[in-house]
Amino acid sequence: MNYTKDDFINDEKTFGLRLARLRECKNISAREMSLALGQNKNYINAIEAGRNYPSMTAFLYICDYIGISFRPRLPEPCSSKEP
């Protein structure tokens, strides 16, 4: 699949909106969550607005904090054995 810059911008905005909804369902303020994650008070607001995107490590901390599981699964490696 070919991606354009707009695909990533839309993904960032979509991610931010979904994060905001999940956070609000848990009755957690953006400031509270930012500080609990060890970030500045505007960190989550910036992600939700699409101005920032978390690193994979930060993403996993966010998932853990709001109580959702994320288990990335990579495919099995190719076998180097010849038949």
Secondary structure, 3 states (H helix, E strand, C coil): CCCCHHHHHHHHHHHHHHHHHHHHHCCCCHHHHHHHCCCCCCHHHHHHCCCCCCCHHHHHHHHHHHCCCCCCCCCCCCCCCCC
